[in-house]
Structure formats: C-alpha cells, structure tokens
Amino acid sequence: MKFTNASNIPLPIAVWAVNDNYDYVDDPHYLSVTSLLKPVRVIILGKRVDYENLSNDVENLVASAMGTSIHDSIESAWLKNYKENLKVLGYADSVIDRFKINPETVNEGDIPIYIEQRNVKEFNGYKIGGKFDFVADGLLHDNKSTTAYKWTTGSSDEDYQLQGSLYRWLNPDKITEDFIRINFVFTDWQKLMAIKDSSYPQHRAMFKDIPLLSIPETEAWLRRKLDLVTKYWDAKEEDIPECTDEELWRTPTQYKYYANPEATRATKNFDNLMEANKFKAQKGKGIVKIIPGEARRCNYCSATGICSQFRRLHGLDECTALSNH
C-alpha cells in the first residue's frame, strides 16, 4: 500500500504511523477472527482489493497506530520485565515464580500466561485463524483502547462475544473460562464526566466480562457465516448483499427544520419526518431538510473504491453524472 501525507504530519510521527510489523497470512482462503466479524460484503470485496496500488493517507493510520502501540507495550511489559513489574505491584516471590510465559507444558501450581498466540483450524473449506491478546490461567483478556462511548452504550459487546467465542473455539486447551474479559483503556476519558454521571466509566481503565457462546453455538454461527461467504465468493459486486444499517454503524437520520431556508443552522431537530412536518405546519413557514445518517463503517473499509453501495450512499455516482454533462 502507498501512503500520502496531505496533512503534513511530522516525519517522526508519520514513520511511526505507517510502521506495520503484523504477521499477515498470505492465503486467499484464510479468514481471521477479526475479518469474520465484518459483513459478508466487506469480507469478499476486501479480498479483491489491489492493496499494492491502493493509496491511503498517514492521518488515517494514527488511531490504529495508537491502539497497536498500547498492545505492543502491554506485550513488552510481560515478556521483558514481568517479574519486576509483579513485584512492585506487591506480589510475593513465591507467587511470581508460578507465572509461566507461553509455556510448552503446564505443571500443577503453574499460572500459565499466553501472549499473542496464533492458531489456525480448517473448517468448511477455509482456514480460520487468529491471534488473541492475552490468556491468564484460562481466562481470555482482550485489550481495547477506545472511546467511553463503547463502554456506555455496549455497542460492540456482541462483536466482543463473537470474537472471544471464536478464539476459544481455536484454543480450547488454553482458554477454559466461559467469558471474555474486555480491558478498556479510554482514549477520551474525562474525570468530571465520571463525577457527574455514574453510567460513565469511573476510571481511565476498566474491564467488562462478557459471556461466551458455547462451542456448538460458535460452530453453528461460523458455519452460517462461511456458507454466505462461499455463496457470494465469486459473485458480481452488485450481487453481493449490501451492508445493513446496523453493519454500517449508521447514525440515525435527522430531520432538521429551518425557519429561514437560507440559514446554515437548523431552528429545531427531529427524530422523524412526521413530527418535523407537523412543526413546520404549525409555524406556517420554513423548510424541513432530511439529513441521512452517516455510514461510519465506510471510514474504516478498504473496499470503498470498488463498492457501489459506498458510491451511492455518498452521492459519488451523482457527482460523476453531473461532471459528465
């Protein structure tokens, strides 16, 4: 992939942002746990993208680079200095000696810690694989650097459940607990908000335990997903099912009433068109503008350049048609 730097991000930061040490699997029939959580359309079109000639801007990589940095720092703290770190946290030497990092065998009394371990299974004609973050004594941990919104709304809890369930399916010998622990590090945490709102995360770093699907439930979900992928693998782009509003992380459509049609700021906002038109009728003037919800997932999708749904949602086909006249 080629990168631009339109926003002139300083060179030290730009080099950090484009750095990528991830061990990708070069196999067209390999599907990772994280890719399986995506819509079928994204999975299939993502396999058709010419990444060597795809262009991206450095600014789009900063958030991902921050998340990767936190993951790498956690891994480094355990692999390079876990004994000293546990000691300053108050653990006794007798307990610290029981910790074993990525052990080949586990003896009675050991506390096995597995970090960034990849496993692959063949299933329904595909190679399913993934690398989990951290497993401590049978409990799967996944570390997330994200906004407080994810905590307060639980908007990604279903994805976290599926992610953890697939990792357990891949690693039943290492992951023995029936829940995943999501460790949040909030990138936008505000102390004042924590004081004012009890539903807001009360600390900068917190965890949430989410129950996993059973192994049979996980395999049933995986089989259904792979059946769809197989069905549309070679289909024409326009025949692949479009992403739903939920899959697009689409924000609600807004209905804005403007008393003055020339104004840039709405007089009043509504959640539905009927209420907006009713208010307009009461006022006897003005207009109602419909503002479609934003398809936020498109901002993170590498297949937008070959996706007709993306072009339609963002009015790009209309722009092309107008430019040709």
C-alpha positions as CSV (number, residue, x, y, z in Angstrom):
1,M,0.0,0.0,0.0
2,K,1.2,3.5,-0.8
3,F,0.8,6.4,1.6
4,T,0.3,10.1,1.2
5,N,0.8,12.8,3.9
6,A,-1.6,15.5,2.8
7,S,-1.9,16.9,6.3
8,N,1.9,17.3,6.6
9,I,2.2,15.1,9.8
10,P,5.7,15.5,11.2
11,L,8.1,12.8,9.9
12,P,8.8,11.2,13.3
13,I,5.0,10.6,13.7
14,A,4.5,9.6,10.1
15,V,7.1,6.9,10.2
16,W,5.6,5.6,13.4
17,A,2.1,5.6,11.9
18,V,3.0,3.6,8.8
19,N,5.1,1.1,10.7
20,D,3.5,-2.4,10.4
21,N,5.0,-5.5,12.0
22,Y,1.9,-7.6,11.9
23,D,2.4,-11.1,10.6
24,Y,-0.2,-11.3,7.9
25,V,-1.2,-14.7,6.4
26,D,-0.9,-14.7,2.7
27,D,-3.6,-17.3,1.8
28,P,-6.7,-16.3,-0.2
29,H,-8.8,-18.9,1.8
30,Y,-7.5,-17.8,5.2
31,L,-10.1,-15.8,7.2
32,S,-9.1,-14.3,10.5
33,V,-11.3,-13.9,13.6
34,T,-11.5,-10.2,13.1
35,S,-12.4,-10.4,9.5
36,L,-15.2,-12.8,10.2
37,L,-16.8,-10.2,12.4
38,K,-17.2,-8.0,9.3
39,P,-20.2,-8.0,6.9
40,V,-20.1,-10.6,4.1
41,R,-19.8,-7.8,1.6
42,V,-16.7,-6.4,3.3
43,I,-15.0,-9.8,3.6
44,I,-15.4,-10.6,-0.1
45,L,-14.6,-7.2,-1.6
46,G,-11.7,-6.9,0.8
47,K,-10.2,-10.0,-0.9
48,R,-10.5,-8.3,-4.3
49,V,-8.7,-5.0,-3.4
50,D,-5.4,-4.4,-5.1
51,Y,-3.5,-3.3,-2.0
52,E,-0.2,-2.7,-3.7
53,N,-1.7,0.1,-5.7
54,L,-4.1,1.3,-3.0
55,S,-3.4,4.8,-1.6
56,N,-4.0,5.9,1.9
57,D,-3.2,9.0,4.0
58,V,-1.0,8.8,7.1
59,E,-3.6,10.7,9.1
60,N,-6.0,7.8,8.7
61,L,-3.5,5.5,10.5
62,V,-2.9,7.5,13.7
63,A,-5.8,6.0,15.7
64,S,-4.8,2.5,14.7
65,A,-1.2,3.1,15.5
66,M,-2.1,4.3,19.0
67,G,-4.0,1.1,19.6
68,T,-1.2,-1.0,18.3
69,S,1.3,0.8,20.5
70,I,-0.7,0.0,23.6
71,H,-0.9,-3.6,22.6
72,D,2.8,-3.7,21.9
73,S,3.6,-2.0,25.3
74,I,1.5,-4.5,27.2
75,E,3.2,-7.4,25.4
76,S,6.6,-6.0,26.1
77,A,5.9,-5.3,29.8
78,W,5.1,-9.0,30.2
79,L,7.7,-10.6,28.0
80,K,10.6,-8.4,29.1
81,N,10.0,-7.4,32.7
82,Y,7.0,-9.2,34.2
83,K,8.8,-10.4,37.4
84,E,9.9,-6.9,38.4
85,N,6.5,-5.4,37.5
86,L,4.6,-8.0,39.5
87,K,7.0,-7.4,42.5
88,V,6.3,-3.6,42.6
89,L,2.6,-4.5,42.5
90,G,3.0,-6.3,45.7
91,Y,3.1,-10.0,44.6
92,A,5.2,-12.3,46.7
93,D,8.2,-14.1,45.1
94,S,6.6,-17.4,45.7
95,V,3.6,-16.4,43.6
96,I,5.7,-14.7,40.9
97,D,7.7,-17.9,40.4
98,R,4.5,-19.7,39.5
99,F,3.9,-17.4,36.4
100,K,5.0,-19.2,33.2
101,I,5.0,-17.2,30.0
102,N,4.0,-19.1,26.8
103,P,4.9,-22.5,28.4
104,E,5.1,-25.6,26.3
105,T,3.8,-27.7,29.2
106,V,1.9,-26.7,32.4
107,N,2.7,-28.3,35.7
108,E,0.5,-28.3,38.8
109,G,0.6,-25.0,40.6
110,D,1.7,-23.1,37.5
111,I,-0.1,-19.9,36.4
112,P,0.2,-20.1,32.6
113,I,0.3,-16.8,30.7
114,Y,-0.1,-16.9,26.9
115,I,0.5,-13.8,24.9
116,E,-0.2,-13.1,21.2
117,Q,-0.6,-16.7,20.2
118,R,-1.9,-17.6,16.7
119,N,-3.7,-20.8,15.9
120,V,-5.4,-22.0,12.7
121,K,-8.1,-24.6,12.1
122,E,-9.6,-25.8,8.8
123,F,-13.3,-25.6,8.7
124,N,-15.8,-25.8,5.8
125,G,-13.1,-25.4,3.2
126,Y,-11.5,-22.3,4.9
127,K,-8.5,-21.8,7.2
128,I,-9.8,-20.0,10.2
129,G,-7.2,-18.3,12.4
130,G,-6.5,-15.5,14.8
131,K,-4.0,-14.2,17.4
132,F,-5.5,-13.5,20.8
133,D,-4.1,-10.7,23.0
134,F,-3.7,-12.4,26.4
135,V,-4.8,-15.5,28.3
136,A,-4.1,-15.8,32.0
137,D,-4.8,-19.1,33.8
138,G,-7.5,-20.0,31.3
139,L,-9.2,-16.5,31.1
140,L,-9.1,-14.7,27.8
141,H,-8.3,-11.0,28.0
142,D,-8.7,-8.5,25.1
143,N,-7.2,-5.1,25.5
144,K,-9.1,-2.2,23.8
145,S,-8.1,1.4,23.5
146,T,-11.3,3.1,22.6
147,T,-13.8,5.9,23.5
148,A,-16.0,5.9,26.5
149,Y,-19.0,5.6,24.1
150,K,-18.2,1.9,23.6
151,W,-18.5,1.4,27.4
152,T,-21.7,3.4,28.0
153,T,-23.6,2.0,25.0
154,G,-22.3,-1.5,24.8
155,S,-22.4,-1.0,21.1
156,S,-19.6,-3.6,20.4
157,D,-20.5,-6.2,23.1
158,E,-21.9,-8.6,20.6
159,D,-18.7,-8.4,18.5
160,Y,-16.6,-8.9,21.6
161,Q,-18.7,-12.0,22.5
162,L,-18.2,-13.5,19.0
163,Q,-14.5,-12.6,19.0
164,G,-13.9,-14.3,22.3
165,S,-16.1,-17.3,21.3
166,L,-14.0,-17.8,18.1
167,Y,-10.7,-17.6,20.0
168,R,-11.9,-20.2,22.5
169,W,-13.0,-22.4,19.6
170,L,-9.5,-22.1,18.2
171,N,-7.7,-22.6,21.5
172,P,-9.9,-24.8,23.8
173,D,-6.7,-26.1,25.5
174,K,-5.6,-22.6,26.6
175,I,-9.0,-20.8,27.0
176,T,-11.1,-22.6,29.6
177,E,-13.3,-19.9,31.1
178,D,-16.7,-19.3,29.6
179,F,-16.4,-15.5,29.4
180,I,-14.0,-12.9,27.9
181,R,-12.7,-10.0,29.9
182,I,-12.5,-6.8,27.9
183,N,-9.9,-4.4,29.3
184,F,-10.7,-0.9,28.3
185,V,-8.2,2.0,28.2
186,F,-10.3,5.0,27.4
187,T,-8.8,7.5,24.9
188,D,-11.2,10.3,25.7
189,W,-11.8,9.8,29.5
190,Q,-12.8,12.9,31.5
191,K,-12.7,12.9,35.3
192,L,-15.5,15.5,35.5
193,M,-17.8,13.3,33.5
194,A,-17.1,10.4,35.8
195,I,-18.1,12.5,38.8
196,K,-21.3,13.8,37.2
197,D,-22.6,10.5,35.5
198,S,-22.5,7.1,37.3
199,S,-23.0,5.3,33.9
200,Y,-19.8,6.9,32.6
201,P,-16.6,4.8,33.2
202,Q,-15.5,5.8,36.6
203,H,-11.8,5.2,35.9
204,R,-9.5,5.6,32.9
205,A,-9.0,1.9,32.6
206,M,-11.8,-0.7,33.5
207,F,-12.9,-4.2,32.5
208,K,-16.1,-5.8,31.4
209,D,-16.8,-9.6,31.5
210,I,-18.9,-10.9,28.6
211,P,-20.2,-14.5,28.4
212,L,-19.1,-16.6,25.5
213,L,-21.2,-18.7,23.2
214,S,-20.9,-22.5,23.7
215,I,-18.6,-24.4,21.3
216,P,-21.6,-25.8,19.4
217,E,-23.2,-22.3,19.2
218,T,-19.9,-20.9,17.9
219,E,-19.6,-23.6,15.2
220,A,-23.2,-23.0,14.1
221,W,-22.6,-19.3,13.8
222,L,-19.3,-19.9,11.9
223,R,-21.0,-22.4,9.5
224,R,-23.7,-19.9,8.7
225,K,-21.2,-17.1,8.0
226,L,-19.0,-19.3,5.9
227,D,-21.9,-20.6,3.8
228,L,-22.7,-16.9,2.9
229,V,-19.1,-16.2,2.1
230,T,-18.9,-19.3,-0.2
231,K,-22.2,-18.4,-1.9
232,Y,-21.0,-15.0,-2.9
233,W,-17.3,-15.6,-3.2
234,D,-17.3,-15.3,-7.0
235,A,-20.4,-13.3,-7.4
236,K,-20.5,-10.0,-9.2
237,E,-20.0,-7.0,-6.9
238,E,-23.6,-5.8,-7.4
239,D,-25.0,-9.2,-6.5
240,I,-23.3,-9.4,-3.1
241,P,-25.7,-8.5,-0.3
242,E,-25.3,-4.9,0.8
243,C,-24.3,-4.0,4.3
244,T,-27.3,-3.3,6.6
245,D,-27.6,-0.1,8.5
246,E,-26.5,-1.9,11.7
247,E,-23.4,-3.3,9.9
248,L,-22.6,0.1,8.6
249,W,-22.7,1.6,12.1
250,R,-25.1,4.1,10.6
251,T,-26.2,7.0,12.7
252,P,-29.9,7.9,12.8
253,T,-31.3,10.0,10.0
254,Q,-32.0,13.6,11.2
255,Y,-34.9,15.9,10.2
256,K,-34.0,19.5,10.5
257,Y,-36.5,22.4,10.5
258,Y,-35.2,25.7,9.2
259,A,-37.4,28.7,9.8
260,N,-35.2,30.6,7.3
261,P,-34.4,28.3,4.3
262,E,-31.1,30.3,3.8
263,A,-29.9,29.7,7.3
264,T,-26.9,27.4,7.9
265,R,-28.1,26.3,11.3
266,A,-31.4,24.4,12.0
267,T,-34.0,26.0,14.1
268,K,-35.1,22.6,15.6
269,N,-34.1,19.0,15.1
270,F,-36.5,16.0,15.0
271,D,-36.1,12.2,15.0
272,N,-38.9,11.6,12.5
273,L,-40.3,13.3,9.4
274,M,-43.9,13.4,10.6
275,E,-43.0,15.5,13.7
276,A,-40.8,17.8,11.7
277,N,-43.5,18.5,9.1
278,K,-46.1,18.9,11.9
279,F,-43.9,21.6,13.5
280,K,-43.4,23.3,10.1
281,A,-47.2,23.4,9.5
282,Q,-47.7,25.0,12.9
283,K,-45.2,27.7,12.1
284,G,-46.6,28.2,8.6
285,K,-43.2,28.7,7.0
286,G,-39.7,27.3,6.6
287,I,-38.5,24.0,5.2
288,V,-37.5,20.6,6.5
289,K,-34.2,19.0,5.4
290,I,-33.6,15.3,5.6
291,I,-30.0,14.6,6.7
292,P,-29.2,10.9,6.1
293,G,-27.3,9.0,8.8
294,E,-23.6,8.6,8.4
295,A,-22.3,5.1,7.4
296,R,-19.4,5.2,9.8
297,R,-18.0,1.8,8.9
298,C,-17.2,3.1,5.4
299,N,-14.5,5.2,7.0
300,Y,-12.6,2.0,8.0
301,C,-13.3,-0.1,4.9
302,S,-10.5,-0.8,2.4
303,A,-13.0,-1.8,-0.3
304,T,-14.8,1.5,-0.8
305,G,-13.0,2.0,-4.1
306,I,-14.8,-1.0,-5.6
307,C,-18.1,-0.8,-3.7
308,S,-21.2,0.6,-5.5
309,Q,-23.1,0.8,-2.2
310,F,-20.5,3.2,-0.9
311,R,-20.7,5.3,-4.0
312,R,-24.5,5.5,-3.8
313,L,-24.5,6.3,-0.1
314,H,-22.0,9.2,-0.6
315,G,-23.6,10.5,-3.8
316,L,-20.5,9.8,-5.8
317,D,-22.4,8.4,-8.8
318,E,-24.5,11.6,-8.9
319,C,-21.3,13.7,-8.8
320,T,-19.8,11.7,-11.7
321,A,-23.0,12.0,-13.7
322,L,-23.1,15.8,-13.2
323,S,-19.4,16.2,-14.1
324,N,-20.1,14.4,-17.4
325,H,-22.6,17.0,-18.5
